[in-house]
Structures are given as C-alpha cells and as structure tokens.
Amino acid sequence: MLDVVPARPAELSEVKDQVKKDYVEDKSKEKAVAKAKDLVKALDVQKDKKDLKKAAKSGGLEAKTSAPLGHDGALPSVGNIRDIDPKLFSQPVGATAGPLVWSGIQIVYQVVSKEPPSEQD
C-alpha cells in the first residue's frame, strides 16, 4: 500500500459506464415486464382466450410449446417447472398464468393439455 485515501463519493467519470449499463439493464427488464403483461391482457380480450401463440405473435413475442412434462420436468433454458410455479399442476386446461419472473426472463404459460399419471409415475 502506497497511500491512504479517505472515502469519497465516486466521480461520474469513474462510474459512468456502470451506471449506463445498469440503466439499460433496468429499462430492458421494464420492457420485458410490460410486454409480458400486454400478452396476458391480449389473452384476456381474445374471444376464445386460448391462443397464446396468436397473442404472443401480435405482441412481437415468441411462444414456445414444450413436450408433456411431469412434476419433475424441466424446460430448456428455463429450469425445473415446479420451481417456476408450484401451482402449475393444479391449473385447469386452458389456464394462463404470468407474467412470472424466472432467471431474469418473463414467463407467461398456458396449460394446453393434461395427461393422467401412468402407473410408473
């Protein structure tokens, strides 16, 4: 250690890049939340209230369909579905939920079908 410098507020030039990065990240998150909420609203106003893909497309979002999942299933790039929403398996077919925040992304999901568990499950 060569010198002791008393604590002081940082100069803007020292933190400008970090402040800008944080601002852009915050605004991106706000936009994602707003788009997810708009998607849920779009589903609410649809006559059949069941076309998540159509509502997502109209909002400039992408809807993805997963293979059937069990209680211990996981979605690629998302994670264990039980951790995302513990109420998922109690939802009726056609139910939509969200937006939920998980791993920095916004999730809106819709239950499209249910299969009774097999004897192996």
Rosetta blueprint (number, residue, H / E / L):
1 M L
2 L L
3 D L
4 V L
5 V L
6 P L
7 A L
8 R L
9 P L
10 A L
11 E L
12 L H
13 S H
14 E H
15 V H
16 K H
17 D H
18 Q H
19 V H
20 K H
21 K H
22 D H
23 Y H
24 V H
25 E H
26 D H
27 K H
28 S H
29 K H
30 E H
31 K H
32 A H
33 V H
34 A H
35 K H
36 A H
37 K H
38 D H
39 L H
40 V H
41 K H
42 A H
43 L H
44 D H
45 V H
46 Q L
47 K L
48 D L
49 K L
50 K L
51 D L
52 L H
53 K H
54 K H
55 A H
56 A H
57 K H
58 S H
59 G L
60 G L
61 L L
62 E L
63 A L
64 K L
65 T L
66 S L
67 A L
68 P L
69 L L
70 G L
71 H L
72 D L
73 G L
74 A E
75 L E
76 P L
77 S L
78 V L
79 G E
80 N E
81 I H
82 R H
83 D H
84 I H
85 D L
86 P L
87 K L
88 L H
89 F H
90 S H
91 Q L
92 P L
93 V L
94 G L
95 A L
96 T E
97 A E
98 G E
99 P E
100 L E
101 V E
102 W E
103 S L
104 G L
105 I E
106 Q E
107 I E
108 V E
109 Y E
110 Q E
111 V L
112 V L
113 S L
114 K L
115 E L
116 P L
117 P L
118 S L
119 E L
120 Q L
121 D L
